[in-house]
Amino acid sequence: MRRNHLTAIVITVIAMLSSCNKESYIELPLIEDSERSEVADLNANILNGHEYVDLGLSVKWATCNVDAQYPEDFGGYYAWGDNQPYSHIAHVLDSIGINREDVIPTSASFNSLVMFRVDAVGRALIKKGIDIAQYKWGEGWRLPSKSEFDELLDNCIWQEVNVDDAVYFKVTSKIPGYTDRYIILPNTGLRFVDNETEFTEDMVYWTGTIHHDDMINLFVYNTKERYNYMSGAAVGYPVRPVCK
């Protein structure tokens, strides 16, 4: 995936009611309640203190990422199956004698990721298998499956919103009776073991679907094409929870 570093993020994008009352890992200015959409009344559904939207699909979608305060916040980056923010992965590698430089992809090549996908850390995370959505938000919340993300893609209108080089998607239901309901998904980028965030043309989120023993299915959204992509567990991506 191609990358393009962002140097500034100024948030004035469309937002929805209520915080997700979790610490945000990206410092963003808050949007005043008076500026929030009237659609907020449709989003007054709460589970364990976290808000969701019923888009008429098989699951209900949270309005925020894990660790985000508002829908436009990035939230935390997690390795798959882990229960701590991604920044601690570097210390884990140090503790088992893996050189970080050996597992950090460069802009020229992703070859070093091959090692990362099959190393002991990735396998241990898959075996650990913690669902960070349930772990942080409680019973009823979980990671979406790959098919549930595909359902979101197939049954919603995806509108790209660009604000000062930051990219968001307003995802509005096409299901009759639900067409005035939407969620906001920020393109948060991804994080590697050097704890630097990289941004790509593709928006990427974790799913709960294991492709095979060493790989996890990601949800990847690209305005130009649709394709399947897998990742090793020990790469940092955001999480957007779902509930029934």
PEWOKA-V259263 format. One record per pair of residues at least 4 apart in sequence whose C-alpha atoms are under 6 Angstrom apart, sorted by the first residue. I is the first residue (numbers start at 1). J is the second residue. D is the distance in Angstrom with one decimal. If there is no record, write none. Layout:
[[I	J	D] [I	J	D]]
This chain:
[[2	200	5.4] [3	199	5.3] [3	200	4.2] [4	199	5.4] [4	200	5.8] [5	198	5.9] [5	199	5.7] [9	166	6.0] [15	36	5.8] [16	36	5.9] [16	40	5.5] [17	40	4.9] [19	69	4.9] [19	70	5.2] [20	50	5.5] [20	69	4.8] [21	69	5.6] [22	67	4.8] [22	68	5.8] [22	69	5.6] [23	67	5.3] [24	67	5.4] [24	68	4.7] [24	69	5.8] [24	75	5.2] [25	75	5.5] [25	76	5.7] [43	53	5.4] [45	51	5.5] [45	52	5.6] [46	50	5.3] [46	51	4.5] [51	62	5.8] [51	63	5.9] [52	61	5.3] [52	62	4.0] [52	63	5.3] [53	60	5.7] [53	61	5.4] [54	60	4.9] [55	173	5.5] [55	178	5.7] [59	243	5.8] [59	244	5.0] [60	242	5.5] [60	243	5.3] [60	244	5.9] [61	242	4.6] [62	241	5.6] [62	242	5.7] [63	71	5.6] [63	183	5.9] [64	68	5.9] [64	70	5.9] [64	71	4.5] [65	75	5.5] [65	239	5.5] [65	240	4.6] [66	75	5.6] [66	239	5.7] [67	75	4.4] [67	76	5.3] [68	73	5.3] [68	75	3.9] [71	184	5.8] [72	186	5.9] [74	188	5.5] [77	85	5.9] [77	86	5.4] [77	236	4.9] [77	237	4.9] [77	238	4.8] [78	85	5.3] [78	86	4.7] [78	236	4.7] [78	237	5.6] [79	233	5.7] [79	234	4.9] [79	235	5.3] [79	236	4.8] [80	233	4.7] [81	125	5.1] [81	126	5.7] [81	128	5.8] [81	129	4.1] [81	130	4.3] [81	131	6.0] [82	130	5.8] [83	132	5.8] [86	236	5.8] [87	195	5.8] [90	193	5.2] [93	98	5.1] [94	98	5.8] [103	112	5.3] [103	116	5.6] [105	110	5.2] [105	112	5.5] [117	232	4.3] [120	124	6.0] [122	233	5.0] [122	234	5.1] [132	136	5.9] [133	137	5.7] [133	141	5.8] [133	142	4.8] [133	143	5.8] [133	241	5.6] [134	138	4.7] [134	139	5.8] [134	141	4.9] [134	142	4.9] [140	243	5.6] [141	242	5.7] [141	243	4.9] [142	241	5.5] [142	242	5.7] [143	207	5.9] [143	208	5.2] [143	241	5.1] [144	148	6.0] [144	207	5.3] [144	208	5.8] [144	242	5.8] [145	207	5.1] [145	208	5.0] [145	209	5.4] [146	207	5.6] [146	209	5.9] [151	155	6.0] [152	156	5.9] [155	174	5.5] [156	171	5.9] [156	172	5.1] [156	173	4.4] [156	174	5.0] [157	171	5.6] [157	172	5.1] [158	170	5.9] [158	171	4.7] [159	169	5.4] [159	170	5.1] [160	168	5.9] [160	169	4.6] [161	167	5.8] [161	168	5.1] [161	169	5.8] [162	166	5.6] [162	167	4.7] [167	187	5.6] [168	185	5.7] [168	186	4.3] [168	187	5.7] [169	184	5.7] [169	185	5.2] [170	183	6.0] [170	184	4.7] [171	182	5.3] [171	183	5.3] [172	181	5.8] [172	182	4.1] [173	178	5.9] [173	179	4.9] [174	179	5.3] [187	203	5.0] [189	198	5.3] [189	199	4.1] [190	197	5.6] [190	198	5.5] [190	236	5.7] [190	237	5.1] [191	195	6.0] [191	196	5.8] [191	197	4.6] [191	236	4.6] [192	235	5.8] [202	221	5.5] [202	222	4.9] [203	220	5.6] [203	221	5.1] [204	219	5.6] [204	220	4.6] [205	218	5.9] [205	219	5.2] [205	237	5.8] [205	238	5.5] [205	239	5.9] [206	218	5.1] [206	239	5.8] [207	218	5.5] [209	217	5.5] [210	216	4.5] [210	217	5.9] [211	215	5.5] [211	216	5.1] [211	217	5.5] [215	230	6.0] [215	231	5.4] [215	232	4.9] [216	230	5.4] [216	231	5.4] [217	230	4.6] [218	229	5.8] [218	230	5.5]]
